[in-house]
Amino acid sequence: MSCGCQSSPCSCQECPTPVITKCDRFQPGMVNCWIDRGTTPNDVSALGVCMLDTMCDEQVINSLLRDDQARADLLKITSDPHLLELARTTPRLPVVETMDAEQAFLNRSNTPESIPFYAIFRGQPPFSQ
């Protein structure tokens, strides 16, 4: 009984060794970005590969920094405490670049009253006289 099965006689074809994966909460039919289905990406019944098993921590963090769906899917698909902690503590990068946000703030209003320099040349003083 080298394979650990309870039947006698035991053959290892009858008792496959359990596959240890980080996607241990995956249920067939579940759509999740951490499962790669290869040539059939839209077929939810197809068996897939758990990408968490092939990725290092830096790659997981990189995904969590940029994608909120990856964070939500990670919380649903794994029970690994380290990965769950990464999902809870890794901050989301801003969607808008800092310089773009500053430029949008400066361009927030196009009325002449909001731009004193422009208002002076239009004959409208920025203060009451």
C-alpha positions in Angstrom: 0.0 0.0 0.0 2.6 2.5 -1.1 0.2 5.0 -2.6 -2.0 5.4 0.5 -5.3 4.0 -0.8 -7.5 1.9 1.4 -8.5 -0.8 -1.1 -6.8 -4.1 -1.5 -5.1 -4.8 -3.8 -4.0 -1.2 -4.3 -2.8 0.2 -7.5 -1.5 3.7 -7.8 -3.7 4.3 -10.9 -6.7 4.0 -8.6 -5.3 6.4 -6.0 -3.9 9.4 -7.6 -1.8 11.6 -5.4 -3.5 14.8 -4.5 -2.4 17.9 -6.4 -1.4 20.7 -4.1 -2.3 24.0 -5.6 -2.7 27.6 -4.4 -6.1 27.7 -6.2 -7.7 25.4 -3.7 -11.1 27.1 -3.6 -11.6 26.9 -7.4 -14.8 25.3 -8.4 -15.5 24.1 -12.0 -17.5 26.7 -13.8 -16.0 29.6 -11.9 -14.7 32.5 -13.9 -11.4 33.7 -12.4 -8.5 35.7 -13.8 -6.0 33.5 -12.0 -7.0 30.4 -13.9 -5.5 30.1 -17.4 -7.6 27.9 -19.7 -5.1 27.9 -22.6 -6.7 27.4 -26.0 -10.3 27.6 -24.6 -10.3 30.9 -22.6 -14.1 31.3 -22.7 -15.0 27.7 -21.8 -15.6 27.8 -18.0 -15.9 24.0 -17.9 -12.4 23.5 -19.3 -9.7 22.5 -16.9 -7.2 25.3 -16.3 -3.8 26.0 -14.8 -3.6 28.0 -11.6 -1.4 30.9 -12.4 -0.6 31.4 -8.7 1.4 28.2 -8.8 3.7 29.5 -11.5 4.1 33.1 -10.3 6.5 34.6 -7.7 5.4 37.1 -5.1 6.6 40.1 -7.2 4.4 39.1 -10.1 1.4 38.6 -7.9 2.0 42.0 -6.3 2.4 43.6 -9.7 -1.0 42.3 -10.7 -2.6 43.5 -7.5 -1.2 47.0 -7.9 -2.9 47.5 -11.3 -6.0 45.4 -11.3 -8.9 45.5 -8.8 -10.5 42.4 -10.4 -7.3 40.4 -9.7 -7.6 41.4 -6.1 -11.2 40.3 -5.8 -10.6 37.1 -7.7 -7.6 36.3 -5.5 -9.7 36.5 -2.3 -12.2 34.1 -3.9 -9.8 31.4 -5.2 -7.2 30.8 -2.5 -6.9 30.0 1.1 -3.2 30.6 1.3 -2.6 33.0 4.2 0.3 34.8 2.6 -1.6 35.5 -0.6 -4.6 36.7 1.3 -2.4 39.0 3.2 -0.9 40.4 0.0 -4.4 41.0 -1.4 -5.4 42.9 1.8 -2.3 45.0 2.2 -1.1 45.8 -1.3 -2.3 49.3 -2.2 -3.8 50.1 -5.6 -1.8 52.4 -7.9 -3.6 55.6 -8.9 -5.5 55.2 -12.2 -4.5 58.7 -13.3 -0.9 59.8 -13.5 0.1 62.5 -11.1 1.0 65.0 -13.8 -2.3 64.4 -15.6 -4.2 65.0 -12.3 -2.3 68.2 -11.6 -3.0 69.5 -15.2 -6.7 68.6 -14.9 -6.8 70.6 -11.6 -5.2 73.6 -13.3 -7.6 73.4 -16.2 -10.7 72.8 -14.0 -12.6 75.9 -15.2 -12.5 77.8 -18.5 -14.4 80.9 -17.4 -12.5 84.2 -17.6 -13.2 85.0 -13.9 -11.2 81.9 -12.9 -8.1 83.1 -14.8 -7.0 86.5 -13.5 -4.3 87.1 -16.1 -6.8 86.5 -18.9 -9.4 88.6 -17.2 -7.0 91.6 -17.1 -6.4 91.6 -20.9 -10.2 91.2 -21.6 -10.7 94.5 -19.6 -12.1 92.7 -16.6 -10.1 93.4 -13.5 -9.7 90.5 -11.1 -10.8 92.7 -8.2 -13.6 95.3 -7.8 -12.6 98.9 -8.2 
